[in-house]
Amino acid sequence: MTQQQFSLHNETVKNHSFLAEMYRDGYFPNKLVDKGTAILIDLCFQIEEKQPQTLEQLYTLTHLATDKFNDLQGEFEENDSEIETVARDCIGMDFKFIATAYGFKDADVEKLIATRDW
């Protein structure tokens, strides 16, 4: 758990290990997975701060976070890695986990990360 996670209000999210599968796979540099984890934790803070009431409002927040993962893709490539199938699934599942943890059980994974280019 990161220091920043301690500040979250949602206990389910606070105790979650983000991007765990990527950390276990040496193909993904930990320093970049750390950046991905920070994006997801920031998304949680955004949800807690803005308190979206509809799926569309949630999707607006998740698209901003997805765009940050898009920006990170170049750094993965510079480190002989990429956001490929394993990473896509792992990231997508964590977006779904976050949506569910904040009460959006009907959120569609593909819509959560619709702006992805990875």
Rosetta silent file (secondary structure, phi, psi, omega in degrees, C-alpha in Angstrom):
SEQUENCE: MTQQQFSLHNETVKNHSFLAEMYRDGYFPNKLVDKGTAILIDLCFQIEEKQPQTLEQLYTLTHLATDKFNDLQGEFEENDSEIETVARDCIGMDFKFIATAYGFKDADVEKLIATRDW
SCORE:     score description
SCORE:     0.000 S_00000001
   1 L     0.000  133.962  179.692    0.000    0.000    0.000 S_00000001
   2 L   -82.636  160.280  177.699    1.367    3.398   -0.906 S_00000001
   3 L   -57.473  -39.065 -178.077    1.475    6.303    1.500 S_00000001
   4 H   -65.591  -33.981 -179.533   -1.061    8.109   -0.673 S_00000001
   5 H   -61.365  -30.089  179.642   -3.531    5.204   -0.425 S_00000001
   6 H   -59.004  -26.513 -176.734   -3.757    5.768    3.333 S_00000001
   7 H   -82.880  -10.690  178.961   -5.510    9.075    2.626 S_00000001
   8 L   -70.282  151.745  179.780   -8.350    7.489    0.653 S_00000001
   9 L   -89.118  -32.484 -176.666  -11.725    7.156    2.366 S_00000001
  10 L   -75.526  112.341 -176.055  -12.910    3.993    0.617 S_00000001
  11 H   -63.311  -36.764 -179.909  -11.578    1.048    2.669 S_00000001
  12 H   -61.782  -46.448  179.754  -11.941   -1.431   -0.200 S_00000001
  13 H   -69.347  -40.556 -177.755   -9.790    0.711   -2.469 S_00000001
  14 H   -57.424  -34.162 -175.918   -7.406    1.603    0.336 S_00000001
  15 L   -97.117    6.860 -176.771   -6.532   -2.075    0.840 S_00000001
  16 L   -86.900  141.413  173.655   -6.249   -3.027   -2.839 S_00000001
  17 L   -94.743   99.901 -178.850   -2.944   -3.917   -4.518 S_00000001
  18 L   -69.856  143.378  175.436   -3.162   -2.097   -7.826 S_00000001
  19 L    52.642   35.031 -175.552   -1.568   -3.610  -10.936 S_00000001
  20 H   -57.092  -41.677 -178.835   -0.386   -6.629   -8.936 S_00000001
  21 H   -63.767  -36.771  178.796   -0.039   -8.839  -12.015 S_00000001
  22 H   -69.681  -36.504  177.303    2.190   -6.274  -13.709 S_00000001
  23 H   -64.530  -33.304 -178.542    4.421   -6.022  -10.626 S_00000001
  24 H   -76.182  -16.927 -175.865    4.862   -9.821  -10.687 S_00000001
  25 L  -102.245  115.529 -177.478    5.923   -9.807  -14.334 S_00000001
  26 L   -62.293  -12.580  178.398    9.513   -8.677  -14.928 S_00000001
  27 L   -65.199  -25.920 -177.526    8.576   -7.485  -18.419 S_00000001
  28 L  -103.695  117.117  179.423    7.076   -4.363  -16.874 S_00000001
  29 L   -61.806  128.683 -177.552    9.561   -2.010  -15.153 S_00000001
  30 H   -54.972  -37.044 -178.346    8.402   -1.394  -11.580 S_00000001
  31 H   -63.637  -29.977  177.594    9.093    2.339  -11.847 S_00000001
  32 H   -83.334  -34.365  174.646    6.558    2.551  -14.685 S_00000001
  33 H   -64.387  -36.348  175.168    4.057    0.271  -12.959 S_00000001
  34 H   -58.298  -40.500  178.536    4.422    2.650   -9.997 S_00000001
  35 H   -65.461  -38.372  176.609    3.370    5.495  -12.304 S_00000001
  36 H   -64.438  -42.039  177.381    0.356    3.446  -13.397 S_00000001
  37 H   -60.879  -41.303  179.056   -0.552    2.782   -9.781 S_00000001
  38 H   -62.849  -37.267  177.509   -0.324    6.509   -9.080 S_00000001
  39 H   -62.434  -44.133 -178.978   -2.737    7.177  -11.972 S_00000001
  40 H   -67.522  -40.800  177.913   -5.247    4.725  -10.496 S_00000001
  41 H   -65.210  -40.215  176.791   -4.917    6.131   -6.985 S_00000001
  42 H   -62.336  -38.300  176.209   -5.364    9.641   -8.371 S_00000001
  43 H   -58.839  -43.057  178.102   -8.518    8.405  -10.123 S_00000001
  44 H   -60.326  -43.629  177.839   -9.818    7.243   -6.732 S_00000001
  45 H   -62.283  -40.300  179.201   -9.105   10.677   -5.256 S_00000001
  46 H   -62.844  -41.377  178.600  -10.910   12.304   -8.193 S_00000001
  47 H   -64.537  -43.289 -179.972  -13.947   10.079   -7.632 S_00000001
  48 H   -66.395  -35.385 -178.724  -13.970   10.867   -3.915 S_00000001
  49 H   -75.951  -46.932 -173.322  -13.598   14.586   -4.573 S_00000001
  50 H   -88.429  -19.502  178.102  -16.039   14.986   -7.462 S_00000001
  51 L    45.890   65.643  179.362  -18.501   12.273   -6.360 S_00000001
  52 L   -59.249  142.202 -177.857  -19.907   11.397   -9.790 S_00000001
  53 L  -104.703  -17.061 -178.294  -23.601   10.515   -9.695 S_00000001
  54 L  -127.623  162.291  175.540  -23.966    8.915  -13.127 S_00000001
  55 H   -60.529  -38.359 -179.943  -21.977    6.488  -15.244 S_00000001
  56 H   -61.636  -40.812  177.456  -21.347    9.278  -17.751 S_00000001
  57 H   -65.420  -39.865  176.503  -19.779   11.419  -15.019 S_00000001
  58 H   -63.527  -45.620 -179.492  -17.660    8.435  -13.941 S_00000001
  59 H   -59.619  -35.093  176.652  -16.589    7.762  -17.530 S_00000001
  60 H   -58.883  -43.583  179.288  -15.413   11.354  -17.853 S_00000001
  61 H   -69.654  -41.506 -177.917  -13.051   10.774  -14.908 S_00000001
  62 H   -70.027  -30.151  177.715  -11.892    7.353  -16.094 S_00000001
  63 H   -67.615  -36.706  176.316  -11.173    8.703  -19.578 S_00000001
  64 H   -63.685  -40.249  177.936   -8.866   11.335  -18.105 S_00000001
  65 H   -68.546  -39.850  177.742   -7.023    8.578  -16.231 S_00000001
  66 H   -61.105  -40.754  178.032   -6.911    6.414  -19.371 S_00000001
  67 H   -60.038  -33.826  176.800   -5.357    9.312  -21.260 S_00000001
  68 H   -68.255  -36.085  173.623   -2.576    9.369  -18.656 S_00000001
  69 H   -66.018  -37.532  175.618   -1.911    5.686  -19.363 S_00000001
  70 H   -56.806  -43.642 -179.986   -1.805    6.599  -23.078 S_00000001
  71 H   -65.001  -28.357 -177.451    0.920    9.127  -22.245 S_00000001
  72 H   -78.439  -19.892 -177.153    2.820    6.441  -20.320 S_00000001
  73 H   -53.855  -42.281  179.706    2.942    4.063  -23.305 S_00000001
  74 H   -60.553  -39.572  178.296    6.008    5.821  -24.756 S_00000001
  75 H   -65.428  -37.179  175.760    7.939    5.348  -21.521 S_00000001
  76 H   -61.802  -45.914 -179.324    7.167    1.635  -21.568 S_00000001
  77 H   -62.241  -39.162  177.762    8.487    1.423  -25.136 S_00000001
  78 H   -63.232  -20.734 -179.432   11.656    3.310  -24.158 S_00000001
  79 L  -108.110   28.404  178.061   12.219    0.595  -21.538 S_00000001
  80 L    53.763   42.144  178.721   11.742   -2.333  -23.957 S_00000001
  81 L  -141.414  178.371  174.727    8.236   -2.984  -22.694 S_00000001
  82 L  -162.796  161.489  174.139    4.710   -2.079  -23.754 S_00000001
  83 L   -85.609   92.375 -177.074    1.165   -1.972  -22.541 S_00000001
  84 L  -109.963 -159.538 -170.419    0.149   -5.225  -24.203 S_00000001
  85 H   -53.699  -50.368 -179.334   -2.460   -7.913  -23.535 S_00000001
  86 H   -60.537  -46.329 -179.274   -1.465   -8.764  -19.951 S_00000001
  87 H   -65.453  -43.847  179.473   -1.142   -5.090  -19.036 S_00000001
  88 H   -57.230  -47.063 -179.500   -4.398   -4.144  -20.807 S_00000001
  89 H   -63.605  -44.105 -178.721   -6.308   -6.809  -18.903 S_00000001
  90 H   -63.252  -47.439  179.834   -4.690   -5.886  -15.588 S_00000001
  91 H   -64.015  -46.995 -179.634   -5.313   -2.159  -16.034 S_00000001
  92 H   -59.240  -41.515  179.896   -8.856   -2.717  -17.273 S_00000001
  93 H   -66.997  -34.057  177.169   -9.693   -4.954  -14.318 S_00000001
  94 H   -71.540  -34.126  173.378   -8.395   -2.338  -11.885 S_00000001
  95 H   -62.299  -43.953  179.258  -10.564    0.315  -13.555 S_00000001
  96 H   -64.786  -41.452  177.025  -13.537   -2.047  -13.134 S_00000001
  97 H   -57.182  -46.994 -178.984  -12.529   -2.734   -9.515 S_00000001
  98 H   -61.885  -47.712 -179.340  -12.454    1.005   -8.784 S_00000001
  99 H   -58.070  -45.547 -179.500  -15.828    1.596  -10.448 S_00000001
 100 H   -65.244  -42.264 -179.154  -17.404   -1.233   -8.471 S_00000001
 101 H   -61.467  -28.125  179.369  -15.791   -0.133   -5.212 S_00000001
 102 L   -99.042   18.049  171.452  -17.386    3.296   -5.639 S_00000001
 103 L    91.329    7.309 -179.475  -20.839    1.853   -6.312 S_00000001
 104 L  -103.616   66.662 -176.323  -20.836    1.724  -10.119 S_00000001
 105 L   -65.300  -23.221 -178.571  -21.378   -2.019  -10.503 S_00000001
 106 L   -90.774    4.839 -179.839  -22.897   -1.567  -13.970 S_00000001
 107 L   -64.252  137.057  179.183  -19.868    0.214  -15.392 S_00000001
 108 L   -92.177  127.425 -177.103  -18.631   -1.344  -18.629 S_00000001
 109 H   -56.538  -45.331 -178.303  -14.874   -2.001  -18.716 S_00000001
 110 H   -63.551  -34.601  177.088  -14.594   -1.018  -22.368 S_00000001
 111 H   -74.310  -32.816  178.182  -16.409    2.254  -21.714 S_00000001
 112 H   -60.325  -38.213 -175.930  -14.261    2.937  -18.633 S_00000001
 113 L  -115.687   30.492 -173.616  -11.120    2.838  -20.786 S_00000001
 114 L   -59.477  -25.954 -177.060  -12.690    3.845  -24.107 S_00000001
 115 L   -87.773    6.343 -176.257  -10.037    6.486  -24.863 S_00000001
 116 L   -66.957  147.978  172.469   -7.149    3.987  -24.655 S_00000001
 117 L  -123.677   29.336  177.366   -4.682    3.652  -27.502 S_00000001
 118 L  -125.160    0.000    0.000   -2.948    0.563  -26.127 S_00000001
